[in-house]
Amino acid sequence: MMRILMLVLTGAVSGIISGMGIGGGTVLIPALVFLFGLDQLSAQTINLIYFIPTAIIALITHTKNKNIEKQPLKPLIFFGTAGAMLGCFLALSLKPIFLKKLFGIFLLIMGFSEITKK
C-alpha cells in the first residue's frame, strides 16, 4: 500500500512539474532509481513513456492559452527527434553506472545554473 501511495505522489509531483514546463523527469527518474530501486535505463524509459500523456495535456493547455510560438517548431521538432534517436543509441551503449553518473552531473549543472541565474 505504501509503495502505491509513493507512486501516486511521485506521479503527481512530476506531473505538476511537467505541466509547468520544467521537466518532470528531474523528479521522476531519481525517484524511480532511489525510492523504487529501478536501474537508470529503465527509469529513463518509463519517463519517456510517462512523458507522452503529460505532454499532450500540457500542449492542449498551452495551445488553448496561446502560449506557443509556431515559427521555431519545425527545426526544434526535427533536430529534437534526431537528437532523441542519437541519445537513445548512446544510452543503450553506455554502462548503467556511467549513465547514472552522467544524469547526476547533468542535474547538478542544471541546478547550479538555475541557482546562479538572475
Phi, psi and omega in degrees: 000319180296322179297317179296318178298319178294321177295318179297314180296316178298315179297318181294313181296314180291330176293317177299315180295320177299316180297332178280350179087012183276324180115099182296340179296337178292338175260315188296312184297308177299323179297315180296324181285309188274324182270328186246359173074018178283155174282161187302315183295319177296319179296319179293323178294315177299319179301319180294320178291318179298327184295329185301302181292325180292324178292322179296315179297315179297320179298315178299313181296312182291328176293316179299324180271007178056045180260007186251124174269121188280336185302315182276000187297311185302309179295325179295317179295314182298305184287331175294320178294315177298317179295323178295320177296314179298315180298323178296313178297321179295314180299322180289337182268347181271152174290142184305320181293324178292320178298319179297316179294320179298317178295319178298317178298317178301314180297321178297315179298315180295318179296315178297319178299317180292322181292323185271353177292151176277000000 
